[in-house]
Amino acid sequence: MPGNETKPPTLDVEVDTSREGARRAKAARPLKGPPVHPLSAAVLLAVDNLWNLTDWAVATWLVTIPASFIGRYDIVPALACRRPGGC
């Protein structure tokens, strides 16, 4: 029933706002090694750089499209035969 709701129990907590409390909290947990394992960092970089393949696809169009015309229509041999003394 909507009128019989009870409030949850509350808990009184003491808050330490002094600088000494913050220093004790930092000193309580010394690091035993690097924060990130080197192998997991390498895997992260490898997976993250997979997107670079699609980013470079547009940049390589400047080379692949003219190269496809050169290969298809034999432009290089045709230009070589036009020169005097060619073919």
Summary of the structure (lengths in Angstrom):
residues: 87
radius of gyration: 34.6
end to end distance: 99.2
largest distance: 105.1
contacts: 115
relative contact order: 0.04
helix: 62%
strand: 0%
